[in-house]
Amino acid sequence: MLNEMPDQSAGTQESKGLLSHPLFDHTVLLRTNPSDELYLAIKRIIIVRETGCVFTGAHRIGKTDALDRVKAMLHQQYPSLCIYSHDAHNQQLPSVRAFFKHFLSTVGHAEKKGETYDLRERLVNVLVDDARTSGSGLVVMFIDEASAMLLADFLFLKDVFNDLSRQRVQLITILMGQAPDMQHVIDDLIARGRGDLVARFTNRVIEFRAFNCIDDIWTILSGIDTREHPVGSAISWTAFFLPQAYQKGFRLIDQSQHFMDAILANVSGLAPQQVAFPAGATFLAIRKFLLSAAAYDAFNIKLPDDIWHAAVRDSLLQEAIARMNSSPVRRAKRGKR
């Protein structure tokens, strides 16, 4: 049973804002190796002006968070770049008007009345104006939940692409969809003979990977050691939970091997190089560990030998890994090794 923070520690931590801590309320996205790799790939696609690409990944491996971090990094490096974020999951009705209204919401346009032609003109004008203002002549559209897209969605994107092109503005679409559903969407386009849509939007398919090595853990724990909360307070996230131990040199990054060992010990039937662990359960295990470790905070801290094993078990990380490795995509990849 996970030995979590006792009442007296919980009260102290609560007074310091435990529930609003960024590690718990998800307001700050930590750096991860997969998101770094995603950023570099998307950055190259934008620079060379490919028309689009598709990133796929298994359920709960952190795809949406990675996209959010990539967009933030692009905004930081290219402040004037015209970037929009769109969710495809609401586009289930094959209505052209609904498509335009949904995209008008994406670009922040409040006026959604009028005929279909008016809606289309309004959307294109907003995109053209923003692209010209940016000076790049580019519109980058991130579309999450792209595995929910229908043929009508792609035809709609093609129309917008062509309208923008006539105004000398290029649309670049970055689609993120769940595997293997996203591949089914692409296969359906091919079966329908829509090579034009495949070539323009889904020709380049790249897998967004889950965490799979100790270096991935090291990067996350290092970020927790160095982030401050509140910003400018000089209080690291680790010190928030373990102030005395941190003062005496305790660092979460030094727990990387212990965490990795606990993951491997709780996974059966897979070789270490085959283990992939999703972001959601991984961060939950870290939060479980910190809550438990806070009860032992001391200048000469002594943590239980099984503390990471308890955190891994309590976060259901083993079950998450099992689901991931039993998916059709993972089985196919293991067969190719």
Secondary structure as the mmCIF struct_conf table of DSSP 4:
data_model
#
loop_
_struct_conf.conf_type_id
_struct_conf.id
_struct_conf.beg_label_comp_id
_struct_conf.beg_label_asym_id
_struct_conf.beg_label_seq_id
_struct_conf.end_label_comp_id
_struct_conf.end_label_asym_id
_struct_conf.end_label_seq_id
HELX_RH_AL_P HELX_RH_AL_P1 ASP A 7 SER A 15
TURN_TY1_P TURN_TY1_P1 LYS A 16 GLY A 17
BEND BEND1 LEU A 18 LEU A 18
TURN_TY1_P TURN_TY1_P2 LEU A 19 SER A 20
HELX_RH_AL_P HELX_RH_AL_P2 PRO A 22 ASP A 25
BEND BEND2 VAL A 28 VAL A 28
HELX_LH_PP_P HELX_LH_PP_P1 LEU A 29 ARG A 31
HELX_RH_AL_P HELX_RH_AL_P3 ASN A 33 VAL A 48
TURN_TY1_P TURN_TY1_P3 ARG A 49 ARG A 49
BEND BEND3 THR A 51 THR A 51
STRN STRN1 GLY A 52 GLY A 57
TURN_TY1_P TURN_TY1_P4 HIS A 59 ARG A 60
BEND BEND4 ILE A 61 GLY A 62
HELX_RH_AL_P HELX_RH_AL_P4 LYS A 63 GLN A 77
TURN_TY1_P TURN_TY1_P5 PRO A 79 SER A 80
STRN STRN2 ILE A 83 ASP A 87
TURN_TY1_P TURN_TY1_P6 HIS A 89 ASN A 90
BEND BEND5 LEU A 93 LEU A 93
HELX_RH_AL_P HELX_RH_AL_P5 VAL A 96 THR A 106
TURN_TY1_P TURN_TY1_P7 VAL A 107 GLY A 108
BEND BEND6 GLY A 114 GLY A 114
HELX_RH_AL_P HELX_RH_AL_P6 THR A 116 SER A 134
TURN_TY1_P TURN_TY1_P8 GLY A 135 GLY A 135
BEND BEND7 SER A 136 SER A 136
STRN STRN3 LEU A 138 ASP A 144
BEND BEND8 GLU A 145 GLU A 145
HELX_RH_3T_P HELX_RH_3T_P1 ALA A 146 ALA A 148
HELX_RH_AL_P HELX_RH_AL_P7 LEU A 151 ARG A 166
TURN_TY1_P TURN_TY1_P9 GLN A 167 ARG A 168
STRN STRN4 GLN A 170 GLN A 178
TURN_TY1_P TURN_TY1_P10 ALA A 179 PRO A 180
HELX_RH_AL_P HELX_RH_AL_P8 ASP A 181 ALA A 191
TURN_TY1_P TURN_TY1_P11 ARG A 192 GLY A 193
HELX_RH_AL_P HELX_RH_AL_P9 GLY A 195 LEU A 197
HELX_RH_PI_P HELX_RH_PI_P1 VAL A 198 THR A 202
BEND BEND9 ASN A 203 ARG A 204
STRN STRN5 VAL A 205 GLU A 207
HELX_LH_PP_P HELX_LH_PP_P2 PHE A 208 ALA A 210
STRN STRN6 PHE A 211 PHE A 211
BEND BEND10 CYS A 213 CYS A 213
HELX_RH_AL_P HELX_RH_AL_P10 ILE A 214 THR A 226
STRN STRN7 GLU A 228 GLU A 228
BEND BEND11 HIS A 229 PRO A 230
TURN_TY1_P TURN_TY1_P12 VAL A 231 GLY A 232
BEND BEND12 SER A 233 SER A 233
STRN STRN8 SER A 236 SER A 236
HELX_RH_AL_P HELX_RH_AL_P11 TRP A 237 PHE A 241
HELX_RH_AL_P HELX_RH_AL_P12 PRO A 243 GLN A 247
TURN_TY1_P TURN_TY1_P13 LYS A 248 GLY A 249
HELX_RH_3T_P HELX_RH_3T_P2 LEU A 252 GLN A 255
HELX_RH_AL_P HELX_RH_AL_P13 SER A 256 ALA A 265
TURN_TY1_P TURN_TY1_P14 ASN A 266 ASN A 266
BEND BEND13 GLY A 269 LEU A 270
HELX_RH_3T_P HELX_RH_3T_P3 PRO A 272 GLN A 274
STRN STRN9 PHE A 277 PHE A 277
HELX_RH_AL_P HELX_RH_AL_P14 ALA A 279 ALA A 293
HELX_RH_3T_P HELX_RH_3T_P4 ALA A 294 TYR A 296
TURN_TY1_P TURN_TY1_P15 PHE A 299 ASN A 300
TURN_TY1_P TURN_TY1_P16 ASP A 305 ASP A 306
HELX_RH_AL_P HELX_RH_AL_P15 ILE A 307 ASP A 314
TURN_TY1_P TURN_TY1_P17 SER A 315 LEU A 316
HELX_RH_AL_P HELX_RH_AL_P16 LEU A 317 ASN A 325
TURN_TY1_P TURN_TY1_P18 SER A 326 SER A 326
BEND BEND14 SER A 327 SER A 327
HELX_RH_AL_P HELX_RH_AL_P17 PRO A 328 LYS A 336
#
